[in-house]
């Protein structure tokens, strides 16, 4: 009987790591501090809980790097993608899910696996014995964070992450709002009407920007610096960068026609996306915020259609910690100072649900193969998963290391393709074709080795 693999954290990365290792025949213990010890963002004690958006972003596996990552995880029998597909909601070309049933299904699947057990309670130190994966995510507890910082010999890096508010659908004025996906994208009527749109004219937009800039905001503690991740900027920070920034970002009015006034082009549009299967909850897309609660209600109720909005959750901001992985992790995701410990998920410096789960998938397989006395190489850098692990364990510049979503800029170039915008479609297709072939070869080798 093999020793147990201990995984700290039951989020996207920890859940996927447990699933992969358990399927390889390794006994797994998931250590989850919730619900005994809560966090700012979590609402439940469920495994795989989504704490911000309910979207896994684009599902296009031919033209989008995150869509390719979806494809790779499905091919590897990933728990997160399997469960996401089961609880999918209409969201145009994106993969959005009904968050609570999703987390419940992830929890049920792991609880039912004969090789998995869950222990509740906080881990506060880095263990010196046994095989461990630390997948505590961006909200790593203070005690464990201090232990990690002490072991690595440097302070943990940090940036601030924000979450968007969620609105009750029945409080939205549909005489002003309408349902439509941008450019009517989607194969079904449900997908083509996956987003709820609130239009603004120029005066309303300018007043909204003024309200954002003047609203009371969360103050940081002395000595803290707000190093935001660009993919999750608070809307008021975007507004501070220029009054037109939001019109070219989450409030862009393109690809939409207001059926209440089809001849009037909106100056800006606020979009909301369904947050649960019942369609009773909608989150405001791209509206992460650091405004205080009272200010949020006032500002968001100035949006046409949301004058009487009731909020199931207001937005917020929290500290998000991660390792300087190029310095402290080896190529197999092990802590150089303690090779019995691997790290996975957002704490390694990847950003996003899918990227976190993918690093959990890889860490789980690498740890299990080592425990079983087998040899498993990391995936080729031309795959989405391989591009991420290459980036965080040595491809990135350590001095300027920041959290990163998967993107084609992390992939080795495909030779012989023409550049420019006109050649982008062919180039991205070449990236994904090459990646899929390499990923399938890697998976086949892993399966043969496991056998």
C-alpha positions in Angstrom: 0.0 0.0 0.0 1.4 3.4 -1.0 1.7 6.3 1.4 -0.9 9.0 1.4 -0.7 12.1 -0.6 -1.8 15.2 1.4 -3.3 18.1 -0.4 -3.9 21.4 1.5 -6.8 23.3 0.0 -10.0 22.1 -1.7 -10.4 24.7 -4.3 -10.0 24.2 -8.1 -6.4 23.1 -8.0 -6.7 20.9 -4.9 -9.8 19.2 -6.1 -8.3 18.5 -9.5 -5.0 17.3 -8.0 -6.9 14.9 -5.7 -9.0 13.5 -8.5 -6.0 12.8 -10.8 -3.9 11.2 -8.1 -6.8 9.1 -6.8 -7.5 7.8 -10.3 -3.8 6.7 -10.5 -4.3 4.6 -7.4 -2.8 6.8 -4.7 -4.7 7.4 -1.5 -5.4 11.1 -1.0 -6.2 13.2 2.0 -7.6 16.7 1.3 -7.1 19.2 4.2 -9.6 22.0 4.0 -9.9 24.6 6.6 -13.4 25.7 5.6 -16.0 25.9 7.2 -14.0 25.8 10.5 -11.9 28.7 9.3 -13.6 31.1 6.8 -12.2 33.5 4.3 -13.3 36.9 3.0 -14.7 35.5 -0.3 -16.0 32.0 0.4 -19.6 31.4 1.4 -19.6 27.7 2.0 -17.5 24.7 3.0 -17.9 23.0 -0.4 -14.9 21.9 -2.4 -14.4 23.7 -5.7 -16.3 26.8 -4.6 -16.2 29.6 -7.1 -15.5 32.9 -5.2 -15.6 35.5 -8.0 -17.0 35.0 -11.5 -19.0 31.9 -12.5 -17.2 31.8 -15.9 -14.3 29.7 -17.1 -14.0 32.1 -20.0 -13.8 31.2 -23.7 -14.5 27.6 -24.7 -13.1 28.0 -28.2 -10.4 25.4 -28.4 -9.1 26.5 -31.9 -8.7 30.2 -31.5 -8.3 30.8 -27.8 -5.6 29.6 -25.4 -7.9 29.1 -22.4 -10.3 27.2 -24.6 -7.4 24.9 -25.6 -6.7 24.4 -21.8 -10.3 23.3 -21.4 -9.7 20.8 -24.2 -6.6 19.4 -22.6 -8.3 19.0 -19.2 -11.2 17.2 -20.8 -8.9 14.9 -22.6 -7.2 14.1 -19.3 -10.6 13.3 -17.7 -10.4 16.4 -15.5 -13.0 16.6 -12.7 -13.4 20.4 -13.0 -14.1 20.4 -16.7 -16.4 17.3 -16.5 -18.4 19.1 -13.7 -18.4 22.4 -15.5 -19.9 20.8 -18.6 -22.6 19.1 -16.5 -23.7 22.5 -14.9 -23.2 24.7 -17.9 -25.2 27.9 -18.4 -25.8 29.9 -21.6 -23.0 32.4 -22.0 -22.4 32.8 -25.7 -18.9 31.4 -26.5 -17.9 31.3 -22.8 -18.2 28.4 -20.4 -20.2 29.7 -17.4 -21.7 27.4 -14.7 -24.3 27.3 -12.0 -21.9 27.9 -9.2 -23.6 26.2 -6.2 -24.6 22.9 -7.9 -21.1 22.9 -9.5 -19.3 23.0 -6.2 -21.7 20.4 -4.7 -21.0 18.0 -7.5 -17.2 18.5 -7.2 -17.6 17.8 -3.4 -19.8 14.7 -4.0 -17.5 13.2 -6.6 -14.5 13.5 -4.3 -16.3 12.3 -1.2 -17.5 9.2 -3.2 -14.1 8.3 -4.4 -12.7 5.3 -2.5 -9.1 6.7 -2.5 -10.1 10.2 -1.2 -10.9 11.4 2.3 -11.3 14.9 3.6 -10.1 16.3 6.9 -11.3 19.7 8.0 -9.0 22.0 9.9 -6.2 24.5 9.2 -2.7 23.5 8.3 -0.4 26.2 9.8 3.1 24.8 9.1 5.0 23.2 6.1 5.2 19.5 6.9 8.7 17.9 6.9 7.4 14.3 6.4 5.3 12.7 3.6 4.2 13.9 0.2 2.3 17.2 0.1 0.7 19.5 -2.4 -0.1 23.1 -1.2 -3.0 24.4 -3.2 -4.3 27.0 -0.8 -5.0 29.6 -3.5 -5.0 33.3 -3.3 -6.5 33.4 0.2 -3.8 31.3 1.9 -4.3 31.6 5.7 -2.0 34.1 7.5 -0.3 31.4 9.5 0.5 29.1 6.6 1.5 32.2 4.5 4.0 33.2 7.1 5.4 29.6 7.3 5.9 29.6 3.5 7.6 33.0 3.5 9.9 31.9 6.3 10.9 28.7 4.4 11.5 30.4 1.0 13.6 33.1 2.6 11.6 35.9 1.1 8.4 37.7 1.7 5.4 36.4 -0.4 4.5 38.6 -3.2 1.0 40.0 -3.3 -1.5 41.8 -5.4 -5.1 42.8 -4.7 -8.0 41.0 -6.3 -11.6 42.3 -6.6 -15.0 40.5 -7.0 -18.1 41.8 -8.8 -21.6 42.2 -7.3 -24.5 39.9 -8.0 -28.0 41.2 -8.6 -31.5 39.5 -8.2 -33.0 39.2 -11.6 -36.5 40.1 -10.4 -35.3 43.5 -9.3 -34.1 44.5 -12.8 -36.3 46.8 -14.9 -36.7 44.9 -18.2 -38.5 47.9 -19.7 -35.0 49.4 -20.0 -32.8 46.3 -20.1 -32.8 43.5 -22.7 -31.3 40.1 -23.3 -28.7 39.7 -26.1 -25.2 38.3 -26.5 -22.8 40.5 -28.2 -23.0 40.1 -32.0 -25.8 37.5 -31.3 -23.1 35.0 -30.7 -24.2 31.4 -30.0 -25.8 28.5 -31.8 -29.1 28.5 -29.9 -31.6 31.2 -29.0 -30.7 30.7 -25.3 -27.0 31.3 -26.1 -27.8 34.3 -28.3 -29.7 35.9 -25.3 -27.3 34.9 -22.6 -26.4 38.4 -21.4 -28.6 41.1 -19.9 -27.8 44.6 -21.2 -28.4 48.0 -19.6 -27.8 51.0 -22.0 -26.4 54.4 -21.1 -26.5 57.6 -23.1 -23.5 60.0 -23.0 -24.8 62.0 -20.0 -25.6 58.9 -18.0 -22.2 57.5 -18.7 -20.4 60.7 -17.7 -22.4 60.9 -14.5 -21.6 57.3 -13.8 -17.8 57.9 -14.2 -18.1 60.9 -11.9 -19.8 58.8 -9.3 -17.2 56.1 -9.6 -14.3 58.5 -9.2 -15.9 60.2 -6.2 -17.1 57.1 -4.3 -15.8 56.0 -1.0 -13.3 53.2 -1.5 -11.5 50.6 0.6 -8.3 51.9 2.2 -5.3 49.7 2.3 -3.3 49.1 5.5 -0.1 51.1 6.1 2.7 49.7 4.1 0.5 47.8 1.6 0.8 48.6 -2.1 -2.1 47.9 -4.5 -0.5 45.9 -7.2 -3.6 44.8 -9.2 -3.7 41.9 -11.7 -4.6 43.6 -15.0 -7.2 41.0 -15.8 -9.3 41.8 -12.7 -9.0 45.6 -12.3 -11.6 47.3 -10.1 -13.8 49.5 -12.4 -12.9 52.6 -10.5 -9.2 52.0 -11.2 -10.0 51.6 -14.9 -12.0 54.9 -14.7 -9.0 56.6 -13.2 -6.9 55.6 -16.2 -9.2 57.7 -18.5 -12.8 58.5 -18.8 -13.2 56.5 -22.0 -11.5 53.4 -20.6 -14.6 51.6 -19.5 -16.3 52.3 -22.9 -13.5 50.3 -24.6 -13.6 47.6 -21.9 -16.5 46.0 -20.0 -18.9 48.8 -21.0 -18.3 48.7 -24.8 -21.5 49.2 -26.7 -20.6 47.3 -29.9 -22.5 44.3 -31.3 -25.7 45.1 -29.4 -29.1 46.6 -30.5 -31.5 47.9 -27.9 -35.0 46.6 -28.9 -36.6 49.3 -26.8 -34.9 52.0 -29.0 -33.5 50.2 -32.1 -32.5 53.4 -33.9 -30.6 54.8 -30.9 -27.0 53.5 -30.4 -26.1 53.4 -26.7 -23.0 55.3 -25.7 -22.1 52.5 -23.3 -23.7 49.2 -22.1 -23.4 47.5 -18.8 -23.7 43.7 -19.2 -24.9 41.1 -16.6 -24.4 37.4 -17.0 -26.6 34.6 -15.5 -25.0 33.3 -12.3 -27.2 30.3 -11.6 -29.3 27.9 -13.6 -32.6 29.2 -12.3 -31.8 32.6 -13.8 -32.6 34.3 -10.5 -29.1 35.8 -10.1 -27.0 37.8 -12.5 -23.4 39.1 -11.9 -22.3 42.5 -13.4 -19.7 41.5 -15.9 -16.3 43.2 -15.4 -17.5 45.2 -12.4 -15.0 44.2 -9.8 -14.8 46.9 -7.3 -13.1 48.3 -4.2 -15.9 50.7 -3.4 -17.4 50.5 0.1 -20.8 48.8 0.3 -22.9 51.9 0.8 -21.2 53.6 -2.2 -21.7 50.5 -4.4 -25.4 50.5 -3.9 -25.7 54.2 -4.8 -23.4 54.0 -7.8 -24.8 50.8 -9.3 -28.4 51.9 -8.9 -27.6 54.8 -11.2 -27.3 52.3 -14.0 -30.5 52.3 -16.2 -32.5 49.2 -15.3 -30.9 48.8 -11.9 -32.5 51.7 -10.1 -34.4 49.3 -7.8 -31.8 46.5 -7.9 -31.4 44.2 -4.9 -28.0 42.7 -4.4 -27.4 39.0 -3.4 -23.7 40.0 -3.0 -21.9 43.2 -3.2 -18.4 43.5 -4.6 -15.2 43.5 -2.6 -11.4 43.4 -2.6 -9.0 41.1 -0.9 -5.3 40.4 -0.7 -4.1 37.8 -3.1 -0.8 36.0 -2.3 1.5 34.0 -4.6 5.0 32.6 -4.8 7.9 33.9 -6.8 7.7 30.5 -8.5 10.7 30.9 -10.9 12.9 31.3 -7.8 11.5 28.8 -5.3 10.0 25.9 -7.4 11.8 23.4 -9.5 10.6 22.2 -13.0 8.4 19.5 -11.3 6.5 22.0 -9.1 8.5 21.0 -6.0 9.7 23.5 -3.4 13.4 23.6 -3.8 14.0 23.9 -0.1 11.6 21.0 0.7 11.2 18.6 -2.3 8.5 16.6 -0.5 6.2 19.6 -1.0 4.7 20.7 -4.3 2.6 23.8 -5.0 -0.4 24.1 -7.3 -3.0 26.6 -8.4 -3.0 30.4 -8.1 -0.4 30.5 -5.3 2.1 29.4 -8.0 1.4 32.6 -10.0 -1.2 31.4 -12.5 -4.4 33.4 -12.7 -7.9 32.1 -13.3 -10.0 29.1 -12.4 -8.9 27.0 -15.4 -5.2 27.8 -15.1 -5.4 26.9 -11.3 -7.2 23.6 -12.0 -4.7 22.7 -14.8 -1.8 23.2 -12.4 -3.6 21.0 -9.9 -4.1 18.4 -12.6 -0.3 18.4 -13.3 0.8 18.5 -9.7 -1.5 15.6 -8.8 -0.2 13.4 -11.7 3.5 14.3 -11.0 3.1 13.6 -7.2 1.3 10.3 -7.8 3.8 9.1 -10.4 6.7 9.8 -8.0 5.0 8.0 -5.2 4.3 5.0 -7.4 7.9 4.8 -8.5 7.1 5.8 -12.1 8.6 8.4 -14.4 6.4 11.2 -15.8 7.8 14.1 -17.8 6.1 17.4 -17.7 4.0 18.2 -20.8 5.7 19.8 -23.8 5.9 23.6 -23.7 3.8 23.7 -26.9 0.7 22.6 -25.0 -1.3 25.0 -22.9 -0.6 23.1 -19.7 3.1 22.9 -20.6 3.3 26.5 -21.5 2.0 27.5 -18.1 4.3 25.2 -16.1 7.3 26.3 -18.2 6.4 30.0 -17.5 6.1 29.7 -13.8 9.0 27.4 -13.1 11.7 29.3 -15.2 10.3 30.9 -18.3 9.3 34.1 -16.6 11.7 36.7 -15.3 11.9 36.3 -11.5 12.4 40.0 -10.8 9.2 41.0 -12.5 7.1 37.9 -12.0 3.4 38.6 -11.8 0.3 36.3 -12.1 -0.5 35.3 -15.6 -3.5 33.8 -17.5 -2.7 31.3 -20.3 -2.1 33.0 -23.6 -0.5 32.2 -26.9 2.4 34.5 -26.0 3.6 31.8 -23.7 3.8 29.2 -26.5 6.9 28.5 -28.7 6.3 30.1 -32.1 5.1 28.0 -35.0 7.6 28.5 -37.8 6.5 29.5 -41.3 3.3 31.3 -40.5 2.6 34.9 -41.8 2.2 37.5 -39.1 -0.2 40.4 -38.6 -3.9 40.5 -37.9 -4.9 38.8 -41.1 -2.7 35.8 -40.3 -3.8 35.5 -36.7 -6.6 33.0 -37.3 -4.2 30.6 -39.1 -1.5 31.1 -36.5 -3.8 30.3 -33.5 -5.2 27.3 -35.3 -1.6 26.1 -35.9 -0.9 26.6 -32.2 -3.9 24.6 -31.1 -3.4 21.8 -33.7 0.2 21.3 -32.6 -0.8 21.4 -28.9 -3.6 18.8 -29.2 -1.3 16.4 -30.9 1.5 16.9 -28.4 -1.0 16.6 -25.4 -2.4 13.4 -26.7 1.1 11.9 -27.1 1.9 13.0 -23.6 -1.3 11.5 -22.2 -0.6 8.2 -24.0 2.9 8.1 -22.5 1.6 8.8 -19.1 -1.1 6.1 -19.4 1.4 3.5 -20.7 3.9 4.4 -17.9 1.1 4.1 -15.3 0.3 0.7 -16.6 
